[in-house]
Amino acid sequence: MSKNENEFAWRKISDKEREEISKRAKEILTDFSKKLEKVEKEIKDIDVGVERDDFERNEGTGKIDESFDRDLFFENAPNKDKKKGVIIAEKKKW
């Protein structure tokens, strides 16, 4: 491994290095906040969002779609308990 490849690997740092890192981090944050203030001033007057008369959805009637085939739905599900009428979903398998 070259020095650049190993540059960010974990190692103990001296107090001087710790101070330098802290100082540089503060500089980065200060610079970023100044740039963010400029952007906030520029976008402050931009109108965002959508105004609507109906901003909440209306609840449906709960009618069942007649074209829905429950048996076909369960047939296609890999993990199911037909007696309980539930499909067993995968967890954290991605």
Backbone torsions as a table, in degrees:
resi	resn	phi	psi	omega
1	MET	NA	135.9	177.1
2	SER	-80.8	170.2	-178.6
3	LYS	-60.2	-40.3	-179.3
4	ASN	-66.1	-37.7	179.6
5	GLU	-66.8	-33.8	-176.4
6	ASN	-95.2	1.5	-173.6
7	GLU	-59.2	-34.6	-176.1
8	PHE	-102.3	8.5	177.1
9	ALA	-69.0	154.5	-178.2
10	TRP	-66.6	135.8	174.3
11	ARG	-160.6	159.2	176.8
12	LYS	-72.0	143.3	178.8
13	ILE	-119.2	153.5	-179.6
14	SER	-79.3	166.9	177.7
15	ASP	-61.9	-36.4	179.5
16	LYS	-64.6	-44.8	178.0
17	GLU	-63.0	-39.6	179.0
18	ARG	-60.8	-43.0	178.9
19	GLU	-65.0	-40.9	179.1
20	GLU	-63.7	-42.4	178.7
21	ILE	-63.4	-44.6	179.8
22	SER	-62.2	-43.6	-180.0
23	LYS	-63.0	-45.3	-179.3
24	ARG	-65.6	-38.9	178.6
25	ALA	-63.2	-41.9	178.1
26	LYS	-64.1	-39.0	178.2
27	GLU	-62.8	-43.4	179.9
28	ILE	-62.8	-45.6	179.9
29	LEU	-64.0	-41.6	179.3
30	THR	-63.7	-46.3	179.2
31	ASP	-61.1	-44.1	179.8
32	PHE	-63.4	-43.1	-178.2
33	SER	-66.0	-34.9	176.8
34	LYS	-64.8	-42.8	178.6
35	LYS	-66.8	-36.4	178.9
36	LEU	-65.9	-39.4	177.1
37	GLU	-60.0	-40.9	178.6
38	LYS	-62.3	-43.7	-179.7
39	VAL	-66.0	-41.6	179.8
40	GLU	-60.8	-39.9	178.6
41	LYS	-65.2	-38.1	-179.1
42	GLU	-69.5	-37.5	-175.5
43	ILE	-96.1	-0.7	-175.7
44	LYS	-58.5	-37.1	-176.5
45	ASP	-91.2	-1.0	179.1
46	ILE	-76.6	130.1	179.4
47	ASP	-83.4	118.5	179.7
48	VAL	-117.2	156.1	178.0
49	GLY	95.9	175.7	-178.4
50	VAL	-127.6	129.7	176.5
51	GLU	-91.9	129.4	-179.2
52	ARG	-134.4	151.0	174.0
53	ASP	-72.1	-42.1	179.2
54	ASP	-102.7	98.9	-179.1
55	PHE	-98.9	-4.3	174.4
56	GLU	-119.5	144.8	179.6
57	ARG	-77.3	151.7	176.0
58	ASN	-90.7	138.0	179.4
59	GLU	-68.5	142.5	179.8
60	GLY	-79.1	178.9	-178.1
61	THR	-86.8	-12.2	179.5
62	GLY	81.3	21.3	178.9
63	LYS	-74.0	142.9	179.5
64	ILE	-90.1	134.0	176.9
65	ASP	-70.4	119.8	-176.4
66	GLU	-66.1	-22.2	-178.1
67	SER	-80.6	-6.8	179.4
68	PHE	-74.1	123.9	-178.7
69	ASP	-105.2	98.3	-176.9
70	ARG	-59.4	-41.1	-179.5
71	ASP	-63.9	-42.4	178.3
72	LEU	-64.5	-39.6	178.6
73	PHE	-58.9	-47.9	179.8
74	PHE	-69.1	-34.6	179.3
75	GLU	-62.3	-35.7	-178.7
76	ASN	-81.4	-15.0	-178.0
77	ALA	-79.9	129.1	-177.8
78	PRO	-69.9	-37.5	-179.2
79	ASN	-121.7	119.7	-176.5
80	LYS	-152.6	161.2	172.6
81	ASP	-127.6	93.9	-175.6
82	LYS	-64.0	-31.3	-179.8
83	LYS	-63.6	-41.8	178.9
84	LYS	-84.3	-16.2	179.8
85	GLY	75.1	36.4	-178.6
86	VAL	-129.3	152.9	172.8
87	ILE	-102.6	135.1	-179.0
88	ILE	-94.6	116.1	-176.4
89	ALA	-87.1	154.4	175.8
90	GLU	-78.7	148.5	176.6
91	LYS	-123.0	130.7	172.9
92	LYS	51.0	40.1	-178.5
93	LYS	-99.9	-2.7	-177.8
94	TRP	-78.5	NA	NA
